[in-house]
Amino acid sequence: MTKAQQLAEKAAELMKKDAVVVTAAEIKDGVVRKIQVYFFDGGSAVMDIISKDDLVQNFPDAGVYVLVPGESDAGKALRKLEMFEGDEDMYFRTDGTRTQADEFAGVPPVLFMETVETICGLQEVKK
């Protein structure tokens, strides 16, 4: 089994329990704007891009886990995302601190992942 398969299997275990996996986030000035998430729906993994408000309002009881870029150990590659209330907003962090800025373990920007997925779907047009 490849490392990618091991990591995907770990993600599947969490999603089967109704957890959500974050693979990308747009953060500007310490505030997350868009988040790319994966979850199981009807027995299949589906992707959606949501706002911070969506995540705050629909934070699953089973938790949210962030796929940590560059981490190959399946036990460390999915880090739990914590939500906490700050002075003026709700914040998300994976590093265990209460710094009042969103932090998502260095996941790539949403546009990057959307581009990768678009490339995966490309087909050469035969003339």
Buried (B, 14 or more C-beta within 10 A) or exposed (E): EEEEEBBBEBBBEBBEEEBBBBBBBBBEEEBBBBBBBBBBEEEEEEBEBBEBEBBBEEBEEBBBBBBBEEBEEBEEBBBEBBBEEEEEEBBBBBEEEEEBBBBBBEBBBBEEBBEEEEEEEEEEEEE
